[in-house]
Amino acid sequence: MNLPNSLTILRIFFVPLLVVVLLTREPNVELWGIAVNFEIWGVLILLLAAFTDWADGYLARKRGEVTTLGTLLDPIADKLLISAAFISLVQTQPERVPAWMVVIIIGREFTVMGLRSIASAEGFTIAASTLGKTKMVLQVIAVCALILGAKYTVLHQLSLLLLWLVVLSAIASAVQYFMKFWTKVDDRVKQRRLRLRILARRKKQQDVATP
């Protein structure tokens, strides 16, 4: 257990905290004469969690502390955080996020996770693409805008635009991951078939040479 992994686990603990704040609409307190409503707390929790996402990767690379545990937990923590935020926003009244959009966003996450699992079983990895990283940033910004949109109506239209960008980038990045996956799997299958043909040819030659 090192610092980057501790930050990743901390991000997972932020998930239930964010859900409680969004669904209970609490706390609403006054600090130094300034009203701090639950929307502000929700955004602060989400931004702090997003910061740990950047910090754990940066520290792991800089300190040479990239571990198997961190590699496994990091994408899981990201998906838990974003999925929990979007699902909580679907349940809020009035509904801030159309359920079908959340289905696409979360479905994309499960699809990519499945592709990566199969790729790992085949002995290769699918690195995160620039589009995939951009999607993550868009998701965080969109969720922040959606949370604040209920209190500040000026952000409502912006949040809807960001949500559409998240959906489109989710679909585009899923297609990109699938193309990378299919290319590598297809290459592996062709190499495997070639090795089998070579082995079969050698065996046939040995059979012919044997009196």
Secondary structure by P-SEA (a helix, b strand, c coil): ccaaaaaaaaaaaaaaaaaaaaaacccccccccccccaaaaaaaaaaaaaaaaaaaaaaaaaaccccaaaaaaaaaaaaaaaaaaaaaaaacccccccaaaaaaaaaaaaaaaaaaaaaaaacccccccaaaaaaaaaaaaaaaaaaaccccccaaaaaaaaaaaaaaaaaaaaaaaaaaaaaaaaaaaaaaaaaaaaaaaaaaaaaaacc
